[in-house]
Amino acid sequence: MSSLLSREQLEAALRRIGDERYHHLHPFHHRLNGGKLTKGQVQAWALNRYYYQRMIPLKDAAIVSRMDEAALRREWRQRIIDHDGMSDADGGLRRWLALTDGLGLDRDYVTSTEGVLPATKFAVEAYLHFVREKSVLEAIASSLTELFSPVAIGARVRGMLENYDYITPEILAYFDKRPEQATRDSDFALAYVLDNARRPDQQQDALRALTFKCNVLWAQLDALHHAYVEPGIAPPGAFRPEEE
């Protein structure tokens, strides 16, 4: 049986998961940041990542629907606003579509999700099922991948601007607000987990939840690497870069 961790020990254990498992360590991201991908492979990344971006407000709405406290709901619903915006002309999802537009992908094709890899869909939908079925504590703990995203986003933006001549700051506008939003959200979520994981079993649940979320993100990159890098076998119906 696990022993009770102090707040400091629990936070250190959570951060260690990110240090070891966050998807910025994946070979596909190293290729993306280092300018080692073809334009078609970058398109495939943006197209498949759209499916994840599309799910984020649905995931957060599912979490809000399970929260009993009004103050907690008010805090968490800001995440939905960040991604959906206050109108069709605003929000993170709209800015991600500006990225896919800038990469030359047809918007109707992107939003149809027809070309998204099956493994991407399985991973993303597994995360949605997770937050619907597990405890609120576990759902909130799973969001703590945001602890690690600001540094990863900085490296991604710098690398893409430096290494791809078709990438501009305007195309990458989605990432302008994300470091600040992720820091705000992860600060709140971390405090919640540290305050509410009061028993050894709850602490282990939180650690497993964050590990699960890291696996969800990693699995998406595994699918991209397999389909578009090595061995380069995309399943029937998946996006095919024009350069092929």
NORBELDA-V241111 format. One record per backbone hydrogen bond with DSSP energy under -1.0 kcal/mol. CO is the residue of the C=O (numbers start at 1). NH is the residue of the N-H. E is the energy in kcal/mol with one decimal. If there is no record, write none. Layout:
co->CO nh->NH e->E
co->CO nh->NH e->E
//
This chain:
co->6 nh->10 e->-2.7
co->7 nh->11 e->-2.5
co->8 nh->12 e->-2.2
co->9 nh->13 e->-2.2
co->10 nh->14 e->-2.4
co->11 nh->15 e->-2.6
co->12 nh->16 e->-2.0
co->13 nh->17 e->-1.4
co->14 nh->18 e->-1.4
co->15 nh->19 e->-2.3
co->16 nh->20 e->-1.6
co->17 nh->21 e->-2.5
co->18 nh->22 e->-1.9
co->22 nh->25 e->-1.9
co->23 nh->26 e->-1.4
co->26 nh->30 e->-1.8
co->27 nh->31 e->-2.1
co->28 nh->32 e->-2.6
co->29 nh->33 e->-2.9
co->30 nh->34 e->-1.7
co->31 nh->36 e->-2.7
co->32 nh->35 e->-1.1
co->38 nh->42 e->-2.0
co->39 nh->43 e->-2.7
co->40 nh->44 e->-2.2
co->41 nh->45 e->-1.9
co->42 nh->46 e->-2.4
co->43 nh->47 e->-2.9
co->44 nh->48 e->-2.4
co->45 nh->49 e->-2.6
co->46 nh->50 e->-1.5
co->49 nh->53 e->-2.7
co->50 nh->54 e->-2.9
co->52 nh->56 e->-1.2
co->55 nh->59 e->-2.8
co->56 nh->60 e->-2.6
co->57 nh->61 e->-2.2
co->58 nh->62 e->-2.0
co->59 nh->63 e->-1.8
co->60 nh->64 e->-2.6
co->61 nh->65 e->-2.1
co->63 nh->66 e->-1.5
co->64 nh->67 e->-1.7
co->69 nh->73 e->-2.1
co->70 nh->74 e->-2.7
co->71 nh->75 e->-1.8
co->72 nh->76 e->-2.4
co->73 nh->77 e->-2.4
co->76 nh->79 e->-1.6
co->77 nh->81 e->-1.8
co->78 nh->82 e->-2.5
co->79 nh->83 e->-1.5
co->80 nh->84 e->-3.3
co->81 nh->85 e->-2.5
co->82 nh->92 e->-2.4
co->83 nh->93 e->-2.5
co->87 nh->90 e->-1.5
co->91 nh->95 e->-1.9
co->92 nh->96 e->-2.0
co->93 nh->97 e->-1.7
co->94 nh->98 e->-1.4
co->95 nh->99 e->-1.3
co->96 nh->100 e->-2.1
co->97 nh->101 e->-2.6
co->98 nh->102 e->-2.3
co->99 nh->103 e->-1.3
co->100 nh->105 e->-2.4
co->101 nh->104 e->-2.0
co->106 nh->110 e->-2.3
co->107 nh->111 e->-2.8
co->108 nh->112 e->-1.5
co->110 nh->113 e->-1.2
co->113 nh->116 e->-1.1
co->115 nh->239 e->-2.3
co->117 nh->121 e->-2.0
co->118 nh->122 e->-2.7
co->119 nh->123 e->-2.3
co->120 nh->124 e->-2.6
co->121 nh->125 e->-2.6
co->122 nh->126 e->-1.8
co->123 nh->127 e->-1.5
co->124 nh->128 e->-1.8
co->125 nh->129 e->-2.3
co->126 nh->130 e->-2.1
co->127 nh->131 e->-2.0
co->128 nh->132 e->-1.3
co->129 nh->133 e->-1.8
co->130 nh->134 e->-2.8
co->135 nh->139 e->-2.5
co->136 nh->140 e->-2.7
co->137 nh->141 e->-2.6
co->138 nh->142 e->-2.0
co->140 nh->143 e->-1.1
co->141 nh->144 e->-1.7
co->143 nh->146 e->-2.0
co->144 nh->147 e->-1.8
co->145 nh->148 e->-1.6
co->148 nh->152 e->-1.2
co->149 nh->153 e->-3.2
co->150 nh->154 e->-2.2
co->151 nh->155 e->-2.0
co->152 nh->156 e->-2.2
co->153 nh->157 e->-2.9
co->154 nh->158 e->-2.2
co->155 nh->159 e->-2.4
co->156 nh->160 e->-2.7
co->157 nh->161 e->-2.4
co->158 nh->162 e->-2.0
co->159 nh->163 e->-1.8
co->160 nh->164 e->-1.8
co->164 nh->167 e->-1.6
co->168 nh->172 e->-1.5
co->170 nh->173 e->-1.4
co->172 nh->175 e->-1.6
co->173 nh->176 e->-1.6
co->177 nh->181 e->-2.4
co->178 nh->182 e->-3.4
co->179 nh->183 e->-2.2
co->180 nh->184 e->-2.3
co->181 nh->185 e->-2.8
co->182 nh->186 e->-2.8
co->183 nh->187 e->-2.2
co->184 nh->188 e->-1.7
co->185 nh->189 e->-2.6
co->186 nh->190 e->-2.7
co->187 nh->191 e->-1.9
co->188 nh->192 e->-2.2
co->189 nh->193 e->-2.5
co->190 nh->194 e->-2.7
co->191 nh->195 e->-2.1
co->192 nh->196 e->-2.1
co->193 nh->197 e->-2.3
co->196 nh->198 e->-1.6
co->199 nh->203 e->-2.4
co->200 nh->204 e->-2.3
co->201 nh->205 e->-2.1
co->202 nh->206 e->-2.2
co->203 nh->207 e->-2.2
co->204 nh->208 e->-2.6
co->205 nh->209 e->-2.2
co->206 nh->210 e->-2.1
co->207 nh->211 e->-2.0
co->208 nh->212 e->-2.6
co->209 nh->213 e->-2.2
co->210 nh->214 e->-2.3
co->211 nh->215 e->-2.1
co->212 nh->216 e->-2.1
co->213 nh->217 e->-2.1
co->214 nh->218 e->-2.5
co->215 nh->219 e->-2.7
co->216 nh->220 e->-1.3
co->217 nh->221 e->-1.3
co->218 nh->222 e->-2.3
co->219 nh->223 e->-2.1
co->220 nh->224 e->-1.8
co->221 nh->225 e->-2.8
co->222 nh->226 e->-2.5
co->223 nh->227 e->-2.3
co->224 nh->228 e->-2.8
co->225 nh->229 e->-2.0
co->225 nh->230 e->-2.1
co->226 nh->232 e->-1.4
co->226 nh->233 e->-2.0
co->235 nh->238 e->-1.9
co->241 nh->244 e->-1.7
//
